[in-house]
Amino acid sequence: MNFNENDLFFKCYSFTRADEVKAKGLYPYFRPIEDNEGPVVQIEGRKIIMAGSNNYLGLTAHPKVKEAAINAIKKYGTGCSGSRYLTGTLDLHIELEQRLAKFLGYEACLLFSTGFQTNLGVISTLVQKGDYVISDKENHASIVAGCLLAKGGYAEFVRYKHGDFEDLEKVLSQIPQDAGKLVVTDGVFSVTGEIVNLPELLKVVKKYNARLLVDDAHAIGVIGPQGKGTAHYWDKLEEVDLTMGTFSKTFASLGGFVCGPERVINYLKHHSPAIIFSASPTPASCASALAALDILEEHPELVDKLRRNSDKMRKGFKELGFRIVENESAIVPVIIGDVEMSFLFWRKLFDNGVFVNTFIPPGVPPNMSMMRTSYMATHEDEHLDRILEVFEIVGKELGII
């Protein structure tokens, strides 16, 4: 089939990079998991230690979570068949919103069908023509998509250098004082696991009378007392206007939410197309998240276990001689550098029974390709020790350490 360069599909048929990596047997993506116990999964008929999941508290396999999902299907069926605005609101949705607002210390909460959709729905609804949205350059793709959607509605979209609050101040100082301003940041950055310096960020945000949205997808259940996230980690809850989160990580489900002042949540509920024109989260998703929240509230020691596991791995990698990104979250990136070497490193880990995530440019800066490892409260020392053992074997074989 012949295409010219102006054909819409030309780029699709010209893209061969993935095929080339597959041909070498090094392709690390879209690997189907056949069975999932949490810290151990089955892939291609083999038991593999999972060191790349965002299942931070290991609750996707918890009996209470699975039972809650099954019972919800029995009571409500498999879906809601409508948007929250019309026929898609269940008492489960209301209960989960009230519970999350109380847990995180906000007046109100609103559920969305996915975490990605949450950022799209919140940012593009709040930031309108004449307003400004200001984003850290390393924010999650869903934040960027929300900002671009707002820009399409004639808002202004500006980025500041990652974690550089002098640059943020430079950006904000050039915005008209009377303009509406929303600063958006990850609480825990999803690639590096770094925690935003919230006190320093807030100094600038407050100086220029901006509002602040914190994406806590990788923070809730991971940092802060009882796993309550970034605002609580820094003891700055009263100064964070909005916190969003997802159910696909700590809450062992699928969906998203935003917490904030009741009047703001009410406005989003009645104006966000992502709410009005999307089917609501399924009964099983809500029931699973509620059960996971129950467990988190009843067993805060799971957060402590997760922290100990992550700290052990940070210490272990450094002692072996690997270069890591320093942080205090459950994400521990091991820097490999070269793209081809990263694919090879991943394959050798996989062949030795360890699964991690390979991040390459443009997802990371040039020469920063990495094995992005992440941990669960349900990892035991035998799992963690084996991960370190395999990393040492492969690292020495490939000359990384």
N, C-alpha and C positions, 0 to 999 in steps of 0.2 A: 504494500500500500504506500503510495507516494503522497507526501505532504510538502507544501512550501512553508517557509518560515512564518508566514502570516496566519497560517491555519491554527485555530484554537488548540488542536490536539498535537501540534508539532512538538511542543515541549514534553508531552507525555511519552511519545514514541522515541524521543531523543534521550530520555532519562534511562541510563543503563547502569548507574553506579551500584544500585542494590543487586542487580543481576551479577555483576562482576564479583562482588563480595560473596554472594551465594555460591558462585562457581568455585571459589577457593575453600568453601566449607566453613567460612568465618562469620556468617550472617547471624547476629545476636538477637534479632527482633522478631516479634510475632511468633514466638515459640509456644505452642499449645501446651497448657498444663492439664494433665489427665487426672490428677488427684491432688488435693491440697489439704495438708494437715496443719499448715501454719509455717513452722520453721523448716519443715521438710515437705517437698512436693514431688510429684512424679512427672517426669518429662521423658518422652521417647522410651517408656518402659523402665526407666531408672529412677531410683530415689536420689534426689538432689537437695542439698541444703540451700534454702532460699535466703539470700542475703541482698535482695533487691526490692523487697516488697514495702509498700507504705502501710501495711497492716500492723501499725505500731504497737498496739496492745495485744495483738494476736487473737482478736475476738471473732474473726470470720468463721472460725471452726468451733467457737464456744457453744456448748449444748443449749444454753439459755437463749442465745441469739438465734440459733437455728430453729429452736422450738417456737420462739416468738414469731418468726417469719411464717412458719407453717400454720400456726394458729390464726394469723392475720388473713392468710389466703382462705382458710376454711370459713372465716367469718365474713370477709369483705369481697372475696374473689381475687383475681390476679391484677386488676387495674381499676382506675377510677373513671376512665372513658370521658374525661372532660377536664377543663381548666379549673383552677381554684376559684376563679371568678364566677363560674356557672355551676356545673354539677359535680365538680371534682374535689370538693372539700369534705374530708372525713373528720370525725372527732379525734382520730389519731393525729391528724395534721395539727389541730389546735393544741392537743396535749403536748406534742413534741415542741411546738413553738413556745409554749409557756414554760416547759421544763428547761429548754435551752436558754431562754432569757434569764431565768432565775439562776441557773448554774453559772452563767458568765457575768451576771450582775447588771443586766440591761433592762430597760423598761419593756421592750417588745422584741419579737423575732418574726421573720418571714421565711418560709421554706421555698426553695426553687427545686427544679427537677434534676439539675446537676450542679456541681461546683462551678464548672466553666460558665454555665448559664447565669449563675449568681452574679459574677463580676460583670458580665455583659448587661444584665438586667438592672443592676444597681447603678453602675457608672453612667450608662447611656441615658438613664431616666433622670438622674439628678443633675448631670452636667449638660446644660442646654445652650442654645445660641447666646453668645456673649459671655459664657462662663469658661473657666479654664480647668483642665485636669492635668495634674503634674505627677509624673510617674518615674520611679527609680528605673534606670536603664536595664537592670537585671530582674525586673518583676516578671511574674509568670505570664505565659502567653495569653491566658484568659483576661488578665488585666489589660494587656496591650490591645486585645481585640475589643474590649469594652471602651477603651480610650478612642480607638479608631472609629467605633460605631458612634460615639459622641461627636467626634470630629465630622463625621458624615452628616450630622445634624447641625453643623455650623458652630460647634464649640471649638475651643482652642486646645490642642494637645501638645504638651511640652515634656521633655524628659530631662532629668538631671543625672549626673555621673553617679555610678553606684556607690551608695554610702557616703557620698561627698556632700555634706550639708552646707559647706561654703558655696558650692555650686548651686545647691537648691536655693539658698538665699539670693544668689545672683539672679536666678530665674524668677523668683517671686518678686524681687525688687523692680523688675521690668514690667510687671503686670499691673494694670490700673488698680488703684486701691479699692475702688468701689465694685470691682468685678467679683463674681462668685468664684471661689477657688476650692478645688478638692485635690488634696495630696494623697496618693495611693502608694502603699508599700507592702511587700511581703513581710510578715512577721518573722518567719523562718524561710529563707530563700531556698527554693525547691531543688536547685542543682547543687549548691555548695553547702547547704545546711547552716549558713551564717544567720545569726539572730540580729535583727535590726537594732541599732542603738537608739531606742525609742526616746530616752530623755533628751538627747541632742537633737533628734528630729523634731520633737515637740517644741523646743525653744524657737525654732525657725517658723514652724507652722503657726504657733500662737502669735509670734511677732507680726505676721502678715495677715492675721485674721482669716486663715484658711481652715477648712475642715479636713479631717483625717479619716481615711478608710484603711484598716489593716487586714490583710489577707492572712488568716491563721490556719489555712488548710494543713500545713505541716507543723503547726504549733500546738493545737488543742490536743490534749492527751499526752503531750511530749514535754512541754516546758511550763514553768509557773507552778505555784502551789496547787495540788490536786489536778495538775494538767490543764489549768484554765487558760493557758495561752500567754501571748505576748504582753498584753496590758497588765495582767496580774504578775507576770515574771518581773516586770519593772515597777510594779506598784503604781501604775499610772491609769487605772481604769477610768477615773473621772475625766481624763483628758483625751481619751480615744473616742471619737464620735461614733464610728461604726466598726464592727468586727464581722468579717465573713468567715465561714468555714465550710467544710465539706463532710459528707458522710462516708466517702470512699476510702478513708484512711482509718483513723482511730475508731470511727463509729461503724465500721464493718458492713457498710451498706452502699447505697448510691443516692446522691442528692446533694443539695447545698442549702445554705441559710445565711441570713444577715441579721445581726442584732444591733439595736440602736434606740434612739428616742422614739416613743410611741407615735408622735406626730409624723416623723420621718418614715417609719415603717408603714404607717397608714397611707401616706402619699404613694409610696412604692407599690403597695398593694393595689391601689386604684389607678396607677398610671404606667406601670412597667409592662411593656408588651411581652416580656419573658414570662410574666405571670399570667397575663390575660389570654395569651394565645398559645400556651403550652399545656399539655396534659400534666396533671399534678403528680407528685411522687407516689409510687405504688404503695398499697397497704403493707406489703412485705418489707419494703424499704424503710418505711416509717417505724414499723414494729421492731425491726432489727436495730435501728438507730436508738430507739427508746430503751431496748434491752441493753445495748452497749453502754448507754449513758447510766443506766442503773448500776452496771458493773463498775464503771469508772468512779461513780460516787461512793459505792460500797467498798471498793478496793483501791484506794489511792496508792497503795504500795506497788501496784503495777507500774505506775509512772516512775517510781524509784528504781524498780528492777530494770526498766527500759534504760534509764540513765546510767545505771551501773554497767549494763551490757555495752552501751555505746562508748562509755569511758574506757572500758577494758579494751575495746577494739582500737580506739584512738591511740592508747598507750602501746598496744601490741604492734600496730603497724609502724609506729615511729621507732620502736625498739628494733624492728627488723630492718630499718633503714629506708622505708618508703616515705615519700613526700605526700602529706595529706593537707586538706584544707581544715584549719583549726576552727572549731565551733563547739557548742554545748548542746547540740540537738541529736536526733537519732540518725542523721545522715552523715556518713563518713566517706568523703571522696578521696580516692587514692589516685594521685596524678601519675599518668603514664607518659603523656606528652604527644607522641607521634600517633597519627590516626591508624596506620597499618599495624603498628605494634599493639595498639589498643585492641583491635579486632583479634589479633593473634593471642594476646594475653587473655581476653575473654574466652576464647575457644579452649585454651589449655585449662583454665579454671573449670569450665563446664565439663570437660573430659575427666577432670578429677573430682567431679561431684559437687561443685559450688556454682550457684547462679548469682550473677550480679548484673547491674545495668551498665552498658557502655555509652558514654556521652562523648560526642565528637562535635566539631564545629559544623554549623553555626550555633549549636546549642551551648557550646562553651567557646571561650576565646581561642585563637590559634595557638597551637603547641600546649594546650591545656586539656587534651583528651584524657578521659579519666574512667576509672572503675568507680561508679557511684554506688557505694554499699550503704545499706540501711538496715536497721535492726528492730527486733520485736521484744516485748517483755517475755515472750514465750521461748525465746532462744535460751538454751541451757549452755553451761560451760563446755560440754562436749561438742556442741555445734560450733561455738565461737572458736574453740581451740583448733578444730579441724579447718575452719576457714583460714585462720592464721597460718596453719601448717601448709595448706595448699598455696596460699599467696607466697610463702617463703620459697616453696619448691619452684613455682613458676617464675617468681621474681629473679631467682638466681639463674635459672635456665636461660632466661631472656636477657640477662645482664642489667636488669632494672635496679637490683640491689646487689 
